[in-house]
Each structure stands twice: as C-alpha cells, then as structure tokens.
C-alpha cells in the first residue's frame, strides 16, 4: 500500500523541480527545457497503481472531511501527471512542429509560433488572412494527426482507470459539476446574445469593415489586440502602477523576502509575465519583461494575483493545500487584480486614457467575448470527451464555437483549441467567482477597496488557506450560496447595454 507521507514529500519535490526548470527556460536563462528527466526521476509517483490505491482510500472516507479532501487533491495530481507522462511523446512531437515549422507568405518566411503574433498585429486584412491560413495548413496537415493520437490515448487511459470517459475522470478528480456550469454559461450566452451581436459587430464594421458573420478568427484577434490604446499603457510605468496598487492594499513586495521580481531583460525571455512557484510559499517569483500595451498591464496584474496568493499561503499547511487543489481559486485572485483595468476609479488614478469611455467599452467587449468563447469551448469539450471517434469532432467544434461567437472558425482548430484537464471549466468558475468576490469587497470596503489595507487583510486571510477550499466552498465561506453567474452577467450588461 502507498506510503502517503513519503509520497507527499516527493510530490512537493517534483513540483518544485519542474517549476524551477520552467522558470529557467521561460525567463531566458536556459535554452533547453528538460522536463522529461524530472518526470523520469519521479516516475514512481505517476503510476496507475497509485491512482487506484488513493481512490480506494478515498472511498473509505464517506464524510467528505479533511482526509478525503487531501486524498482527492493527491489523486488529481497523479491523474494529471500520469496522463502527461503517457502522452509526452505526442506532446514533444507537437511542440517540435510548432518550434521548427515556418510558413511562407509572399516572399517572407515566418516561424510558426511568431505567425500568431504577426496576424494579431497585421493591419492589412489580405496579408493577415494569408498568414492565418498558411499557419492553419500546418495545423491541419502536421499537428492534427499527432493531436488525434494523443487525444485517443488520453481517452484510453481514462477508461483503463475504470471511468466511463474523460469527463467522469475529471468530475471525480476535480469535483466540478460540468453540467451545472454548462447550464449557467448557456444562460449567460442567451442573455448576452443580442448585446454581443450588436457590440462585437460594431467593432468589426468600424475597424475591419466586415460584418460579424463574415469575419474570420484573425479579424477578431486583430481588433482585440487594440493597438490604439498602446500609447496610454506605456512599459515604463507598468511596475510603478503595480507597486502603487499593491501598496494601496498594504503589500510592500520589498518587505516580503519570499517574493522576487525578475525584471532582467534577456533575449529569449518570455515577453508575457508569469509566476514561478519554485517553493510554496518560501520562493515565489514574478517574472516580468514589459513591452508596452494594455496587455502588459492586464497580464502583470493577473500574475501579481497568483504571486500574492501563493506567497501568503500558511506555510504550516499540508502540501495538498499549498500546491494542489482547485486552480479556479488562484485564477479568481488573478482576475481580481487583472480587472482593476476595468475599474474607472483605478484607471483615473493610474492610467491617463484620453477617451476612457471608449477604452472601457472595448475592455468589456473583450471580457464578454472571452466568457462566450469559453462557454462554447466547454460545451464542445463535453461533446469531444464523450465521443467515440476523435476525427469526427471537427464539425462539432466549428458549430459550437460559431454558435457562441458567430464569426467563422476553422474546423482544423478542434484540438489545438482544447485544454487538457478541463482548464476551460476552471477558468469559467474563476470568471464567475471573481465578480462575486469583487462585489463582496466593494460591499465591505467601498468601490476604492484597492486603496484600503483592510481589503488587503481580508484577501490575506483568504490567501492563507491556499487551495484548501474550491471555488464553490470559498463562495459559501464569504456569504454566497455557491458560485453564481448573475453578478458577472449584470456587470457586463449594465456597462454595454
């Protein structure tokens, strides 16, 4: 039988070593990512026997108490690691394709990964379409055959573990009611349908010159890039704004020795901010390389939410609550800080946007788009993971995403646009709960909660429990019956209607 104490110690070591490896690579300090070696070193953790034994131990804990809660987190860790271990060859092949392949547009050769950045920024619609469709051919011809086999393998492992399908595997491991969440988002999409058609349609007509039902995915990517606001969100101010915001709720990062900010500019450093959990909570690193634009600010504030959450976890908690658990919870705190960029008072104090109403319209359309998109993704993934034949799902992907968003979606994206482990569901729960949490903070501390150290104390108390409680339980602990889509629905409709 599994020795849980030594198992927990190795889980913490595994997470620490893998996160350090990712940090060194993504921060531009190490050229090669060597995760496989770490997986091999800890292969004894990622074993079907462990899944079955932990599941058996869970079955003896009928009360849903502390022991069962910790066992579920360990079971989810092993399941996700086991799935990753068994498909790592397919993952490596797919990553190799994206790293090495290039597309040719007119006389220009563009690396596959750079192509997405290029079509987001390309003003000329004809050239943008050429880049997009050339990239799409690589997806269809080279990536999808690999990803189809990979998905078949993931579905097979779910059945080997004794579950009817991949959905039931993650329902058990993550304790997510997928159907209830799907119903809530169906309600959200129905209530925002005319608003979305009107406002997104208006954006496309003005900025691209096409109707929403004639637009393609690259057109929407282009308008959401929102280059017209770049001059207000300058890279030289982003760290000052971050520090001022955190100071407002009583957090001077310089005094928290367990938090480090990596500001160094390196040629191969990932330009998007990220959080590296090298050791929770004693070594949490916020990695930043500002480049300018509103996306800089949203991503850095988002990652600051993750950083504070994990850095202020009670160090005496068991590793399940420090490292594992419902990722919706940390994403909620990340969105809480990110969406300060939709707060008129915060914007007035921190960003000198000339036409603030125009920017806020854009920001709320952007948020509405993502909620509707992830609602469509969840509905599609629930179909995908019940399916008997993977190749038959491309038509359903196109149908569900176009039903949610109207504009044209290539069928070939039906696997590249799918997240492992139902991360789409965890994002949706975070979006929903964030609006509830923010409303509670405004109720307790006022609309300027971000300038109130008592709000910081309130958050610190929540952060101290790590990910012990899931999003539904946390909502209940702060006075709600559970997570409820209505606050985010009201917020968006009141602003855009």
Secondary structure by P-SEA (a helix, b strand, c coil): ccaaaaaaaaaaaaaaaaaaaaaaaaacccccccaaaaaaaacccccaaaaaaaaaaaaacccccaaaaaaaaaaaaaaaaaaaaaaaaaaaaaaaaaacbbbbcccccccccaaaaaaaccccaaaaaaaaaaaaaaaacccaaaaaaaaaaaaaaaaaaccccaaaaaaaacccaaaaaaaaaaaaaaaaaaaaaaaaaaaaaaccccccccccaaaaaaaacccccccccccccaaaaaaaaaaaaccccccccccccccccccccccbbbbbccccccbbbbbbbbcccaaaaaaaaaaaaaaaaaaaccccccccccccccaaaaaaaaaaaaaccccaaaaaaccccccaaaaaaaaaaaaaaaaaaaaaaaaaaaaaaaccccccaaaaaaaaaaaacccccccccccccccccaaaaaaaaaaaaaaaaaaaaaaaccccccccaaaaaaaaaaaaacccccaaaaaaaaccccccaaaaaaaaaaacc
